[in-house]
Amino acid sequence: GADDLMAVALRLRGMATVGQERLWQDDFTASAVLCEMVQDQFELARTWCAYGAALLKTGTFEEGSAYLKRAYDAFSIMDAAGEAYRMRIMYPDVLVM
C-alpha cells in the first residue's frame, strides 16, 4: 500500500542524506513508525539496518551497533537468510557470533 511505499521512500531519503544539514534521522524514525503501523516486519528490519549503518557512518557506534543487531535478529527470526547473510558480510565486527 501507500504507507509501505512511503516507508521505503523515507528510508531511502534518509540513506541519501546522512550527514547533511537536513534531519536525516527523522526520515528513519518516520519510516520505522510507518512499518510498525502496517506491520511490515521485513521493511522495519531493513530500516533498522540502514539506520544502524548511518549511525556508524556518523560516529555513533554504540547506537548504530544496537540497530544493526536488532535488524540482524529480526531477519534471522523471519528466515530472511539473504538479508542476514549480507549483514554478516558487511558488519562482521558488529555482528560477532
PyMOL commands that set and color helices and strands:
alter all, ss='L'
color gray80, all
select helices_A, chain A and resi 2-16+24-37+41-57+61-77+81-90
alter helices_A, ss='H'
color red, helices_A
deselect
rebuild
show_as cartoon
